[in-house]
Amino acid sequence: MVWATERGPLTVQDNGGSIHLALFQRTNYEGDSTIAFGVSGGEFIKWKIHLEDVGLELRLTDHKLMYSLYFSDPWNNLLEITTNDRDFVLNELERPN
């Protein structure tokens, strides 16, 4: 991936490509691990709407290559929903309600 550097991430995936684990080395990082789920652009928008409807605090981030939603579940586990369908999501976010 174009965002990879000489420091990582170290990536591991299954033969079918349906499971992908990316391990990033960070300095000056205080926090827990984040579990990320990759989805299509349409699924990303559906998740955003659902998570807002149930009252979760979301952080929407445009990584310029992909979009991510960051949030914590009721047990304070850090989660991310991410999509590579950046253009689709950008168009949906700019669409008037």
PDB file as gemmi writes it, atoms N, CA and C in Angstrom:
CRYST1    1.000    1.000    1.000  90.00  90.00  90.00 P 1                      
ATOM      1  N   MET A   1       0.831  -1.189   0.000  1.00  0.00           N  
ATOM      2  CA  MET A   1       0.000   0.000   0.000  1.00  0.00           C  
ATOM      3  C   MET A   1       0.874   1.250   0.000  1.00  0.00           C  
ATOM      4  N   VAL A   2       0.356   2.304  -0.573  1.00  0.00           N  
ATOM      5  CA  VAL A   2       1.137   3.530  -0.684  1.00  0.00           C  
ATOM      6  C   VAL A   2       1.394   4.183   0.671  1.00  0.00           C  
ATOM      7  N   TRP A   3       0.596   3.857   1.681  1.00  0.00           N  
ATOM      8  CA  TRP A   3       0.786   4.453   2.999  1.00  0.00           C  
ATOM      9  C   TRP A   3       1.805   3.700   3.842  1.00  0.00           C  
ATOM     10  N   ALA A   4       2.294   2.579   3.351  1.00  0.00           N  
ATOM     11  CA  ALA A   4       3.283   1.796   4.095  1.00  0.00           C  
ATOM     12  C   ALA A   4       4.634   2.512   4.088  1.00  0.00           C  
ATOM     13  N   THR A   5       5.372   2.356   5.164  1.00  0.00           N  
ATOM     14  CA  THR A   5       6.702   2.941   5.289  1.00  0.00           C  
ATOM     15  C   THR A   5       7.693   1.840   5.613  1.00  0.00           C  
ATOM     16  N   GLU A   6       8.953   2.194   5.715  1.00  0.00           N  
ATOM     17  CA  GLU A   6       9.963   1.191   6.072  1.00  0.00           C  
ATOM     18  C   GLU A   6       9.750   0.669   7.490  1.00  0.00           C  
ATOM     19  N   ARG A   7       8.950   1.401   8.310  1.00  0.00           N  
ATOM     20  CA  ARG A   7       8.650   0.960   9.678  1.00  0.00           C  
ATOM     21  C   ARG A   7       7.358   0.163   9.751  1.00  0.00           C  
ATOM     22  N   GLY A   8       6.725  -0.091   8.627  1.00  0.00           N  
ATOM     23  CA  GLY A   8       5.534  -0.914   8.676  1.00  0.00           C  
ATOM     24  C   GLY A   8       4.382  -0.326   7.906  1.00  0.00           C  
ATOM     25  N   PRO A   9       3.277  -0.974   7.977  1.00  0.00           N  
ATOM     26  CA  PRO A   9       2.944  -2.022   8.926  1.00  0.00           C  
ATOM     27  C   PRO A   9       3.418  -3.407   8.468  1.00  0.00           C  
ATOM     28  N   LEU A  10       3.536  -4.299   9.425  1.00  0.00           N  
ATOM     29  CA  LEU A  10       3.731  -5.708   9.148  1.00  0.00           C  
ATOM     30  C   LEU A  10       2.329  -6.245   8.869  1.00  0.00           C  
ATOM     31  N   THR A  11       2.132  -6.869   7.718  1.00  0.00           N  
ATOM     32  CA  THR A  11       0.801  -7.351   7.371  1.00  0.00           C  
ATOM     33  C   THR A  11       0.797  -8.855   7.193  1.00  0.00           C  
ATOM     34  N   VAL A  12      -0.299  -9.457   7.600  1.00  0.00           N  
ATOM     35  CA  VAL A  12      -0.516 -10.892   7.470  1.00  0.00           C  
ATOM     36  C   VAL A  12      -1.947 -11.064   6.987  1.00  0.00           C  
ATOM     37  N   GLN A  13      -2.148 -11.947   6.005  1.00  0.00           N  
ATOM     38  CA  GLN A  13      -3.519 -12.209   5.568  1.00  0.00           C  
ATOM     39  C   GLN A  13      -3.685 -13.670   5.204  1.00  0.00           C  
ATOM     40  N   ASP A  14      -4.940 -14.115   5.227  1.00  0.00           N  
ATOM     41  CA  ASP A  14      -5.223 -15.495   4.856  1.00  0.00           C  
ATOM     42  C   ASP A  14      -5.122 -15.653   3.340  1.00  0.00           C  
ATOM     43  N   ASN A  15      -5.097 -16.889   2.881  1.00  0.00           N  
ATOM     44  CA  ASN A  15      -4.930 -17.160   1.448  1.00  0.00           C  
ATOM     45  C   ASN A  15      -6.046 -16.571   0.606  1.00  0.00           C  
ATOM     46  N   GLY A  16      -7.250 -16.488   1.153  1.00  0.00           N  
ATOM     47  CA  GLY A  16      -8.375 -15.943   0.412  1.00  0.00           C  
ATOM     48  C   GLY A  16      -8.437 -14.432   0.426  1.00  0.00           C  
ATOM     49  N   GLY A  17      -7.636 -13.788   1.258  1.00  0.00           N  
ATOM     50  CA  GLY A  17      -7.622 -12.335   1.343  1.00  0.00           C  
ATOM     51  C   GLY A  17      -8.797 -11.743   2.104  1.00  0.00           C  
ATOM     52  N   SER A  18      -9.539 -12.585   2.832  1.00  0.00           N  
ATOM     53  CA  SER A  18     -10.695 -12.058   3.565  1.00  0.00           C  
ATOM     54  C   SER A  18     -10.332 -11.583   4.967  1.00  0.00           C  
ATOM     55  N   ILE A  19      -9.192 -12.011   5.484  1.00  0.00           N  
ATOM     56  CA  ILE A  19      -8.717 -11.565   6.794  1.00  0.00           C  
ATOM     57  C   ILE A  19      -7.359 -10.915   6.598  1.00  0.00           C  
ATOM     58  N   HIS A  20      -7.205  -9.703   7.097  1.00  0.00           N  
ATOM     59  CA  HIS A  20      -5.970  -8.953   6.912  1.00  0.00           C  
ATOM     60  C   HIS A  20      -5.620  -8.299   8.239  1.00  0.00           C  
ATOM     61  N   LEU A  21      -4.458  -8.617   8.767  1.00  0.00           N  
ATOM     62  CA  LEU A  21      -3.981  -8.066  10.029  1.00  0.00           C  
ATOM     63  C   LEU A  21      -2.804  -7.138   9.720  1.00  0.00           C  
ATOM     64  N   ALA A  22      -2.913  -5.882  10.145  1.00  0.00           N  
ATOM     65  CA  ALA A  22      -1.830  -4.907   9.942  1.00  0.00           C  
ATOM     66  C   ALA A  22      -1.331  -4.455  11.312  1.00  0.00           C  
ATOM     67  N   LEU A  23      -0.054  -4.637  11.555  1.00  0.00           N  
ATOM     68  CA  LEU A  23       0.562  -4.259  12.826  1.00  0.00           C  
ATOM     69  C   LEU A  23       1.462  -3.051  12.595  1.00  0.00           C  
ATOM     70  N   PHE A  24       1.155  -1.962  13.288  1.00  0.00           N  
ATOM     71  CA  PHE A  24       1.899  -0.724  13.147  1.00  0.00           C  
ATOM     72  C   PHE A  24       2.802  -0.516  14.353  1.00  0.00           C  
ATOM     73  N   GLN A  25       4.026  -0.065  14.117  1.00  0.00           N  
ATOM     74  CA  GLN A  25       4.924   0.297  15.197  1.00  0.00           C  
ATOM     75  C   GLN A  25       4.761   1.787  15.463  1.00  0.00           C  
ATOM     76  N   ARG A  26       4.487   2.149  16.707  1.00  0.00           N  
ATOM     77  CA  ARG A  26       4.262   3.546  17.049  1.00  0.00           C  
ATOM     78  C   ARG A  26       5.211   3.957  18.172  1.00  0.00           C  
ATOM     79  N   THR A  27       5.595   5.210  18.142  1.00  0.00           N  
ATOM     80  CA  THR A  27       6.349   5.778  19.251  1.00  0.00           C  
ATOM     81  C   THR A  27       5.453   6.801  19.923  1.00  0.00           C  
ATOM     82  N   ASN A  28       5.661   7.020  21.205  1.00  0.00           N  
ATOM     83  CA  ASN A  28       4.867   7.984  21.968  1.00  0.00           C  
ATOM     84  C   ASN A  28       3.375   7.722  21.830  1.00  0.00           C  
ATOM     85  N   TYR A  29       2.985   6.456  21.894  1.00  0.00           N  
ATOM     86  CA  TYR A  29       1.579   6.090  21.774  1.00  0.00           C  
ATOM     87  C   TYR A  29       1.107   5.503  23.083  1.00  0.00           C  
ATOM     88  N   GLU A  30       0.069   6.106  23.615  1.00  0.00           N  
ATOM     89  CA  GLU A  30      -0.562   5.560  24.810  1.00  0.00           C  
ATOM     90  C   GLU A  30      -1.970   5.161  24.441  1.00  0.00           C  
ATOM     91  N   GLY A  31      -2.280   3.926  24.589  1.00  0.00           N  
ATOM     92  CA  GLY A  31      -3.621   3.479  24.258  1.00  0.00           C  
ATOM     93  C   GLY A  31      -3.650   1.987  24.043  1.00  0.00           C  
ATOM     94  N   ASP A  32      -4.801   1.538  23.647  1.00  0.00           N  
ATOM     95  CA  ASP A  32      -5.018   0.121  23.423  1.00  0.00           C  
ATOM     96  C   ASP A  32      -4.952  -0.190  21.933  1.00  0.00           C  
ATOM     97  N   SER A  33      -5.112  -1.436  21.628  1.00  0.00           N  
ATOM     98  CA  SER A  33      -5.176  -1.863  20.239  1.00  0.00           C  
ATOM     99  C   SER A  33      -6.516  -1.480  19.645  1.00  0.00           C  
ATOM    100  N   THR A  34      -6.546  -1.339  18.335  1.00  0.00           N  
ATOM    101  CA  THR A  34      -7.774  -1.063  17.614  1.00  0.00           C  
ATOM    102  C   THR A  34      -8.048  -2.225  16.682  1.00  0.00           C  
ATOM    103  N   ILE A  35      -9.292  -2.679  16.663  1.00  0.00           N  
ATOM    104  CA  ILE A  35      -9.704  -3.712  15.724  1.00  0.00           C  
ATOM    105  C   ILE A  35     -10.440  -3.015  14.598  1.00  0.00           C  
ATOM    106  N   ALA A  36      -9.996  -3.246  13.357  1.00  0.00           N  
ATOM    107  CA  ALA A  36     -10.587  -2.580  12.196  1.00  0.00           C  
ATOM    108  C   ALA A  36     -11.312  -3.589  11.319  1.00  0.00           C  
ATOM    109  N   PHE A  37     -12.427  -3.141  10.761  1.00  0.00           N  
ATOM    110  CA  PHE A  37     -13.224  -3.946   9.847  1.00  0.00           C  
ATOM    111  C   PHE A  37     -13.306  -3.219   8.514  1.00  0.00           C  
ATOM    112  N   GLY A  38     -12.906  -3.863   7.441  1.00  0.00           N  
ATOM    113  CA  GLY A  38     -12.974  -3.281   6.113  1.00  0.00           C  
ATOM    114  C   GLY A  38     -14.321  -3.568   5.479  1.00  0.00           C  
ATOM    115  N   VAL A  39     -14.937  -2.540   4.905  1.00  0.00           N  
ATOM    116  CA  VAL A  39     -16.259  -2.669   4.299  1.00  0.00           C  
ATOM    117  C   VAL A  39     -16.300  -1.905   2.972  1.00  0.00           C  
ATOM    118  N   SER A  40     -17.355  -2.112   2.215  1.00  0.00           N  
ATOM    119  CA  SER A  40     -17.569  -1.355   0.985  1.00  0.00           C  
ATOM    120  C   SER A  40     -18.010   0.065   1.349  1.00  0.00           C  
ATOM    121  N   GLY A  41     -18.028   0.942   0.369  1.00  0.00           N  
ATOM    122  CA  GLY A  41     -18.477   2.309   0.621  1.00  0.00           C  
ATOM    123  C   GLY A  41     -19.919   2.376   1.089  1.00  0.00           C  
ATOM    124  N   GLY A  42     -20.793   1.575   0.461  1.00  0.00           N  
ATOM    125  CA  GLY A  42     -22.197   1.551   0.870  1.00  0.00           C  
ATOM    126  C   GLY A  42     -22.373   1.055   2.291  1.00  0.00           C  
ATOM    127  N   GLU A  43     -21.645  -0.001   2.654  1.00  0.00           N  
ATOM    128  CA  GLU A  43     -21.708  -0.518   4.025  1.00  0.00           C  
ATOM    129  C   GLU A  43     -21.175   0.505   5.012  1.00  0.00           C  
ATOM    130  N   PHE A  44     -20.144   1.245   4.628  1.00  0.00           N  
ATOM    131  CA  PHE A  44     -19.566   2.279   5.485  1.00  0.00           C  
ATOM    132  C   PHE A  44     -20.626   3.320   5.848  1.00  0.00           C  
ATOM    133  N   ILE A  45     -21.363   3.795   4.850  1.00  0.00           N  
ATOM    134  CA  ILE A  45     -22.402   4.798   5.093  1.00  0.00           C  
ATOM    135  C   ILE A  45     -23.495   4.215   5.983  1.00  0.00           C  
ATOM    136  N   LYS A  46     -23.900   2.967   5.749  1.00  0.00           N  
ATOM    137  CA  LYS A  46     -24.921   2.326   6.591  1.00  0.00           C  
ATOM    138  C   LYS A  46     -24.444   2.219   8.038  1.00  0.00           C  
ATOM    139  N   TRP A  47     -23.175   1.848   8.241  1.00  0.00           N  
ATOM    140  CA  TRP A  47     -22.631   1.760   9.600  1.00  0.00           C  
ATOM    141  C   TRP A  47     -22.600   3.133  10.263  1.00  0.00           C  
ATOM    142  N   LYS A  48     -22.199   4.150   9.515  1.00  0.00           N  
ATOM    143  CA  LYS A  48     -22.158   5.510  10.065  1.00  0.00           C  
ATOM    144  C   LYS A  48     -23.536   5.917  10.565  1.00  0.00           C  
ATOM    145  N   ILE A  49     -24.549   5.714   9.742  1.00  0.00           N  
ATOM    146  CA  ILE A  49     -25.916   6.067  10.121  1.00  0.00           C  
ATOM    147  C   ILE A  49     -26.359   5.270  11.340  1.00  0.00           C  
ATOM    148  N   HIS A  50     -26.113   3.966  11.335  1.00  0.00           N  
ATOM    149  CA  HIS A  50     -26.515   3.111  12.463  1.00  0.00           C  
ATOM    150  C   HIS A  50     -25.836   3.531  13.766  1.00  0.00           C  
ATOM    151  N   LEU A  51     -24.540   3.728  13.715  1.00  0.00           N  
ATOM    152  CA  LEU A  51     -23.807   4.073  14.941  1.00  0.00           C  
ATOM    153  C   LEU A  51     -24.234   5.439  15.474  1.00  0.00           C  
ATOM    154  N   GLU A  52     -24.528   6.383  14.588  1.00  0.00           N  
ATOM    155  CA  GLU A  52     -25.046   7.684  15.035  1.00  0.00           C  
ATOM    156  C   GLU A  52     -26.435   7.522  15.643  1.00  0.00           C  
ATOM    157  N   ASP A  53     -27.264   6.668  15.030  1.00  0.00           N  
ATOM    158  CA  ASP A  53     -28.628   6.446  15.532  1.00  0.00           C  
ATOM    159  C   ASP A  53     -28.645   5.845  16.930  1.00  0.00           C  
ATOM    160  N   VAL A  54     -27.656   4.991  17.252  1.00  0.00           N  
ATOM    161  CA  VAL A  54     -27.616   4.395  18.593  1.00  0.00           C  
ATOM    162  C   VAL A  54     -26.843   5.266  19.583  1.00  0.00           C  
ATOM    163  N   GLY A  55     -26.397   6.441  19.138  1.00  0.00           N  
ATOM    164  CA  GLY A  55     -25.803   7.425  20.035  1.00  0.00           C  
ATOM    165  C   GLY A  55     -24.327   7.262  20.342  1.00  0.00           C  
ATOM    166  N   LEU A  56     -23.604   6.492  19.535  1.00  0.00           N  
ATOM    167  CA  LEU A  56     -22.162   6.358  19.777  1.00  0.00           C  
ATOM    168  C   LEU A  56     -21.426   7.588  19.258  1.00  0.00           C  
ATOM    169  N   GLU A  57     -20.416   7.993  19.989  1.00  0.00           N  
ATOM    170  CA  GLU A  57     -19.566   9.102  19.554  1.00  0.00           C  
ATOM    171  C   GLU A  57     -18.594   8.574  18.512  1.00  0.00           C  
ATOM    172  N   LEU A  58     -18.626   9.168  17.329  1.00  0.00           N  
ATOM    173  CA  LEU A  58     -17.783   8.724  16.220  1.00  0.00           C  
ATOM    174  C   LEU A  58     -16.737   9.768  15.877  1.00  0.00           C  
ATOM    175  N   ARG A  59     -15.607   9.276  15.403  1.00  0.00           N  
ATOM    176  CA  ARG A  59     -14.612  10.161  14.810  1.00  0.00           C  
ATOM    177  C   ARG A  59     -14.453   9.712  13.361  1.00  0.00           C  
ATOM    178  N   LEU A  60     -14.870  10.565  12.444  1.00  0.00           N  
ATOM    179  CA  LEU A  60     -14.774  10.296  11.012  1.00  0.00           C  
ATOM    180  C   LEU A  60     -13.462  10.881  10.511  1.00  0.00           C  
ATOM    181  N   THR A  61     -12.648  10.050   9.863  1.00  0.00           N  
ATOM    182  CA  THR A  61     -11.345  10.509   9.381  1.00  0.00           C  
ATOM    183  C   THR A  61     -11.194  10.208   7.903  1.00  0.00           C  
ATOM    184  N   ASP A  62     -10.845  11.241   7.149  1.00  0.00           N  
ATOM    185  CA  ASP A  62     -10.517  11.094   5.732  1.00  0.00           C  
ATOM    186  C   ASP A  62      -9.004  10.953   5.649  1.00  0.00           C  
ATOM    187  N   HIS A  63      -8.538   9.753   5.338  1.00  0.00           N  
ATOM    188  CA  HIS A  63      -7.100   9.490   5.232  1.00  0.00           C  
ATOM    189  C   HIS A  63      -6.554   9.827   3.841  1.00  0.00           C  
ATOM    190  N   LYS A  64      -7.395  10.421   3.003  1.00  0.00           N  
ATOM    191  CA  LYS A  64      -7.072  10.798   1.618  1.00  0.00           C  
ATOM    192  C   LYS A  64      -6.952   9.600   0.684  1.00  0.00           C  
ATOM    193  N   LEU A  65      -6.839   8.405   1.209  1.00  0.00           N  
ATOM    194  CA  LEU A  65      -6.873   7.182   0.419  1.00  0.00           C  
ATOM    195  C   LEU A  65      -8.082   6.339   0.789  1.00  0.00           C  
ATOM    196  N   MET A  66      -8.565   6.538   1.990  1.00  0.00           N  
ATOM    197  CA  MET A  66      -9.679   5.765   2.532  1.00  0.00           C  
ATOM    198  C   MET A  66     -10.352   6.585   3.631  1.00  0.00           C  
ATOM    199  N   TYR A  67     -11.528   6.162   4.021  1.00  0.00           N  
ATOM    200  CA  TYR A  67     -12.231   6.764   5.154  1.00  0.00           C  
ATOM    201  C   TYR A  67     -12.275   5.768   6.295  1.00  0.00           C  
ATOM    202  N   SER A  68     -12.243   6.291   7.527  1.00  0.00           N  
ATOM    203  CA  SER A  68     -12.377   5.457   8.714  1.00  0.00           C  
ATOM    204  C   SER A  68     -13.335   6.097   9.695  1.00  0.00           C  
ATOM    205  N   LEU A  69     -14.096   5.245  10.376  1.00  0.00           N  
ATOM    206  CA  LEU A  69     -14.909   5.634  11.521  1.00  0.00           C  
ATOM    207  C   LEU A  69     -14.268   5.001  12.741  1.00  0.00           C  
ATOM    208  N   TYR A  70     -13.966   5.798  13.749  1.00  0.00           N  
ATOM    209  CA  TYR A  70     -13.384   5.296  14.996  1.00  0.00           C  
ATOM    210  C   TYR A  70     -14.400   5.488  16.106  1.00  0.00           C  
ATOM    211  N   PHE A  71     -14.533   4.485  16.966  1.00  0.00           N  
ATOM    212  CA  PHE A  71     -15.469   4.562  18.084  1.00  0.00           C  
ATOM    213  C   PHE A  71     -15.113   3.493  19.105  1.00  0.00           C  
ATOM    214  N   SER A  72     -15.735   3.576  20.268  1.00  0.00           N  
ATOM    215  CA  SER A  72     -15.557   2.569  21.312  1.00  0.00           C  
ATOM    216  C   SER A  72     -16.876   1.845  21.526  1.00  0.00           C  
ATOM    217  N   ASP A  73     -16.787   0.555  21.764  1.00  0.00           N  
ATOM    218  CA  ASP A  73     -17.994  -0.206  22.073  1.00  0.00           C  
ATOM    219  C   ASP A  73     -18.350  -0.007  23.551  1.00  0.00           C  
ATOM    220  N   PRO A  74     -19.454  -0.570  24.026  1.00  0.00           N  
ATOM    221  CA  PRO A  74     -19.862  -0.351  25.428  1.00  0.00           C  
ATOM    222  C   PRO A  74     -18.841  -0.820  26.461  1.00  0.00           C  
ATOM    223  N   TRP A  75     -17.891  -1.678  26.077  1.00  0.00           N  
ATOM    224  CA  TRP A  75     -16.865  -2.168  27.000  1.00  0.00           C  
ATOM    225  C   TRP A  75     -15.557  -1.416  26.812  1.00  0.00           C  
ATOM    226  N   ASN A  76     -15.601  -0.321  26.057  1.00  0.00           N  
ATOM    227  CA  ASN A  76     -14.476   0.575  25.824  1.00  0.00           C  
ATOM    228  C   ASN A  76     -13.373  -0.020  24.939  1.00  0.00           C  
ATOM    229  N   ASN A  77     -13.731  -1.013  24.118  1.00  0.00           N  
ATOM    230  CA  ASN A  77     -12.792  -1.515  23.113  1.00  0.00           C  
ATOM    231  C   ASN A  77     -12.780  -0.547  21.938  1.00  0.00           C  
ATOM    232  N   LEU A  78     -11.601  -0.248  21.420  1.00  0.00           N  
ATOM    233  CA  LEU A  78     -11.473   0.678  20.296  1.00  0.00           C  
ATOM    234  C   LEU A  78     -11.707  -0.065  18.984  1.00  0.00           C  
ATOM    235  N   LEU A  79     -12.610   0.470  18.163  1.00  0.00           N  
ATOM    236  CA  LEU A  79     -12.978  -0.169  16.912  1.00  0.00           C  
ATOM    237  C   LEU A  79     -12.870   0.824  15.758  1.00  0.00           C  
ATOM    238  N   GLU A  80     -12.669   0.288  14.575  1.00  0.00           N  
ATOM    239  CA  GLU A  80     -12.580   1.113  13.368  1.00  0.00           C  
ATOM    240  C   GLU A  80     -13.331   0.401  12.252  1.00  0.00           C  
ATOM    241  N   ILE A  81     -14.104   1.148  11.519  1.00  0.00           N  
ATOM    242  CA  ILE A  81     -14.692   0.659  10.276  1.00  0.00           C  
ATOM    243  C   ILE A  81     -14.052   1.489   9.180  1.00  0.00           C  
ATOM    244  N   THR A  82     -13.475   0.809   8.191  1.00  0.00           N  
ATOM    245  CA  THR A  82     -12.718   1.517   7.167  1.00  0.00           C  
ATOM    246  C   THR A  82     -13.126   1.051   5.780  1.00  0.00           C  
ATOM    247  N   THR A  83     -12.989   1.950   4.807  1.00  0.00           N  
ATOM    248  CA  THR A  83     -13.301   1.605   3.427  1.00  0.00           C  
ATOM    249  C   THR A  83     -12.295   2.242   2.483  1.00  0.00           C  
ATOM    250  N   ASN A  84     -11.989   1.512   1.432  1.00  0.00           N  
ATOM    251  CA  ASN A  84     -11.137   2.043   0.367  1.00  0.00           C  
ATOM    252  C   ASN A  84     -11.958   2.763  -0.692  1.00  0.00           C  
ATOM    253  N   ASP A  85     -13.285   2.733  -0.569  1.00  0.00           N  
ATOM    254  CA  ASP A  85     -14.175   3.388  -1.529  1.00  0.00           C  
ATOM    255  C   ASP A  85     -14.318   4.872  -1.184  1.00  0.00           C  
ATOM    256  N   ARG A  86     -13.191   5.570  -1.152  1.00  0.00           N  
ATOM    257  CA  ARG A  86     -13.161   6.963  -0.692  1.00  0.00           C  
ATOM    258  C   ARG A  86     -14.055   7.866  -1.520  1.00  0.00           C  
ATOM    259  N   ASP A  87     -13.983   7.766  -2.835  1.00  0.00           N  
ATOM    260  CA  ASP A  87     -14.765   8.657  -3.689  1.00  0.00           C  
ATOM    261  C   ASP A  87     -16.260   8.471  -3.458  1.00  0.00           C  
ATOM    262  N   PHE A  88     -16.702   7.219  -3.321  1.00  0.00           N  
ATOM    263  CA  PHE A  88     -18.110   6.947  -3.059  1.00  0.00           C  
ATOM    264  C   PHE A  88     -18.544   7.595  -1.742  1.00  0.00           C  
ATOM    265  N   VAL A  89     -17.764   7.388  -0.691  1.00  0.00           N  
ATOM    266  CA  VAL A  89     -18.106   7.944   0.618  1.00  0.00           C  
ATOM    267  C   VAL A  89     -18.097   9.462   0.574  1.00  0.00           C  
ATOM    268  N   LEU A  90     -17.096  10.057  -0.059  1.00  0.00           N  
ATOM    269  CA  LEU A  90     -17.026  11.510  -0.167  1.00  0.00           C  
ATOM    270  C   LEU A  90     -18.284  12.058  -0.837  1.00  0.00           C  
ATOM    271  N   ASN A  91     -18.719  11.435  -1.928  1.00  0.00           N  
ATOM    272  CA  ASN A  91     -19.937  11.869  -2.607  1.00  0.00           C  
ATOM    273  C   ASN A  91     -21.160  11.727  -1.718  1.00  0.00           C  
ATOM    274  N   GLU A  92     -21.248  10.643  -0.960  1.00  0.00           N  
ATOM    275  CA  GLU A  92     -22.390  10.435  -0.064  1.00  0.00           C  
ATOM    276  C   GLU A  92     -22.389  11.458   1.076  1.00  0.00           C  
ATOM    277  N   LEU A  93     -21.227  11.780   1.607  1.00  0.00           N  
ATOM    278  CA  LEU A  93     -21.146  12.744   2.707  1.00  0.00           C  
ATOM    279  C   LEU A  93     -21.493  14.155   2.241  1.00  0.00           C  
ATOM    280  N   GLU A  94     -21.204  14.471   0.981  1.00  0.00           N  
ATOM    281  CA  GLU A  94     -21.487  15.799   0.452  1.00  0.00           C  
ATOM    282  C   GLU A  94     -22.920  15.951  -0.043  1.00  0.00           C  
ATOM    283  N   ARG A  95     -23.637  14.827  -0.148  1.00  0.00           N  
ATOM    284  CA  ARG A  95     -25.019  14.852  -0.639  1.00  0.00           C  
ATOM    285  C   ARG A  95     -25.918  15.503   0.413  1.00  0.00           C  
ATOM    286  N   PRO A  96     -26.781  16.436  -0.007  1.00  0.00           N  
ATOM    287  CA  PRO A  96     -27.700  17.049   0.966  1.00  0.00           C  
ATOM    288  C   PRO A  96     -28.664  16.005   1.520  1.00  0.00           C  
ATOM    289  N   ASN A  97     -29.020  16.153   2.783  1.00  0.00           N  
ATOM    290  CA  ASN A  97     -29.936  15.177   3.415  1.00  0.00           C  
ATOM    291  C   ASN A  97     -31.303  15.252   2.849  1.00  0.00           C  
TER     292      ASN A  97                                                      
END                                                                             
